[in-house]
Amino acid sequence: MPEVIPEHAPMPRSFLAWDGTAYRVCTVDANGHLQVDVLSSALPAGAATAFTQALIYSRLANNSMRFSDRLVGSVIDNNVAAGNITVYGTTPGPGVWWLVQQIGATNKVSVCTEINGGIESGATAYFVQGITNPLAWRVVNLPGPFLLTGTDRVRVAFRGCTLNDDLQIWWTGWIVDIT
């Protein structure tokens, strides 16, 4: 794909992506759907597939998936040991779906070397974003969406904690009914 200079992008409209070196025009199909080449995947067995995603979309389309309630959760881990600490959220439970729109985290006491978070599904953690050397009380926001069910849970790793740090994570979103 040739390099594109943003000021000289093809008209009438072009969606550009940065590949780390240059801007490129994104590829779409005849219906205007973005085309993505998946070179490798870290998804575990049983992770969301095109079939399960299609099932979710079909339930949304025929109104059999609804938001039943607002989701707000929080976990505080006080007086932790020094070092690397992972704080876990609760799980939705069997047959329950959560659409998590935002994950937040903070170290209330001191600067740690890194905070990064995402979700854990089975034995696999999916980290979506992080920040290095956040100040004490700096809120790290990790945008979703994340679709959790069963034993899936929010997971935030705090690296380089000092003795007696107070760590907090929280998540917001929706409880989803699938009928």
C-alpha positions in Angstrom: 0.0 0.0 0.0 1.6 3.3 -1.0 2.4 6.1 1.5 -0.1 9.0 1.7 0.5 12.5 2.9 -2.5 13.5 4.9 -2.8 16.9 3.3 -3.0 15.2 -0.1 -5.3 12.3 0.7 -7.6 11.0 -2.1 -10.9 12.7 -2.3 -13.8 12.9 -1.5 -12.9 11.2 1.8 -10.2 8.9 3.0 -9.7 7.1 6.3 -6.0 7.1 7.1 -4.1 4.8 9.5 -0.6 5.3 10.9 1.6 2.2 10.4 4.4 3.5 12.7 6.3 5.0 9.8 3.8 6.6 7.4 0.1 7.3 6.8 -1.7 4.8 4.6 -5.3 4.7 3.2 -7.3 1.9 4.8 -8.8 -0.8 2.6 -12.5 -1.3 2.4 -14.7 -3.8 0.5 -17.5 -2.9 -2.0 -19.9 -2.3 0.9 -17.5 0.1 2.7 -16.6 -2.4 5.4 -13.0 -2.0 6.8 -10.8 -4.9 5.8 -8.2 -6.1 8.3 -5.5 -8.7 7.8 -5.1 -10.8 11.0 -1.5 -12.0 10.9 -1.7 -13.9 14.2 -4.0 -14.3 17.1 -3.5 -14.8 20.8 -7.1 -15.9 21.3 -7.5 -19.0 23.4 -9.7 -22.0 22.4 -13.3 -21.0 23.0 -12.8 -17.3 22.6 -15.2 -15.2 20.6 -15.3 -16.4 17.0 -17.1 -15.0 13.9 -19.9 -17.5 14.8 -20.4 -16.2 18.3 -20.1 -12.6 17.2 -22.6 -13.2 14.5 -24.9 -14.8 17.1 -24.6 -11.7 19.3 -25.2 -9.4 16.3 -28.3 -11.4 15.2 -29.7 -11.1 18.7 -29.1 -7.4 18.7 -30.7 -7.1 15.3 -33.9 -9.0 16.4 -34.0 -7.2 19.8 -33.4 -10.3 21.9 -30.3 -8.6 23.6 -31.1 -5.7 25.9 -29.3 -3.7 28.6 -31.0 -4.7 31.8 -29.2 -2.6 34.3 -26.2 -0.3 34.8 -23.0 -2.1 35.9 -20.6 -0.5 38.4 -18.0 -2.5 40.2 -14.9 -1.7 42.4 -12.2 -3.5 44.2 -9.8 -1.9 46.7 -6.6 -3.7 47.8 -5.1 -1.9 50.8 -1.6 -2.2 52.3 -0.2 -4.4 49.6 3.3 -5.9 49.6 6.1 -4.3 47.6 6.6 -5.5 44.0 4.2 -6.4 41.2 0.5 -6.8 42.3 -2.5 -7.8 40.1 -5.9 -6.8 41.2 -8.9 -8.7 39.9 -12.5 -7.7 39.5 -15.5 -9.9 40.2 -17.0 -12.2 37.5 -20.4 -11.9 35.9 -21.3 -15.5 36.7 -22.9 -18.3 34.6 -25.3 -17.1 31.9 -24.7 -13.4 32.7 -23.2 -11.0 30.2 -21.5 -7.7 31.0 -20.6 -5.0 28.5 -17.8 -3.1 30.2 -17.3 0.3 28.7 -14.6 1.6 31.0 -12.0 0.3 33.4 -10.2 2.7 35.8 -7.3 2.2 38.2 -5.2 4.2 40.6 -2.5 3.8 43.3 -3.6 6.0 46.1 -0.3 6.2 47.9 2.7 6.3 45.7 4.2 6.2 42.2 4.4 2.8 40.7 6.4 1.9 37.6 3.5 0.9 35.5 -0.3 0.3 35.5 -1.9 -1.7 32.7 -5.2 -3.5 32.5 -7.8 -5.3 30.5 -9.7 -8.5 31.0 -8.9 -12.1 31.9 -10.8 -14.9 30.1 -9.9 -18.4 31.2 -6.2 -18.5 31.9 -5.4 -15.8 29.3 -5.0 -12.1 30.1 -5.7 -9.5 27.5 -4.1 -6.2 28.3 -5.4 -3.3 26.2 -3.5 -0.3 27.5 -1.1 0.9 30.2 0.8 3.9 31.5 4.3 4.1 32.9 5.2 6.0 36.1 1.7 7.3 36.9 1.7 9.7 39.8 -0.1 8.7 43.0 -3.8 9.2 42.7 -3.5 9.5 38.9 -6.5 7.8 37.4 -5.6 5.5 34.5 -8.6 5.1 32.2 -8.8 2.0 30.0 -11.6 2.4 27.4 -13.7 -0.6 26.3 -15.9 -2.1 25.2 -15.2 -5.5 26.7 -17.8 -8.3 26.6 -17.5 -10.6 29.7 -19.4 -13.7 30.7 -19.0 -16.6 33.1 -15.6 -16.5 34.8 -14.2 -13.6 32.7 -13.1 -10.7 34.9 -11.4 -7.3 34.9 -7.7 -7.5 35.6 -5.3 -4.6 36.3 -1.5 -5.1 36.9 0.4 -2.6 39.1 4.1 -2.9 38.6 6.7 -1.6 41.1 4.4 -1.0 44.1 5.9 0.1 47.4 5.0 -1.5 50.7 1.6 -0.5 52.0 0.3 1.0 48.7 -3.5 1.2 48.4 -4.7 0.1 44.9 -8.1 0.5 43.5 -9.8 -0.7 40.3 -13.3 0.0 39.0 -15.4 -0.7 36.0 -18.6 0.6 34.5 -20.9 -0.6 31.8 -24.1 -2.5 31.4 -25.6 -5.9 32.4 -26.9 -7.4 29.2 -29.9 -9.8 28.8 -29.7 -12.3 26.0 -32.9 -14.1 25.4 
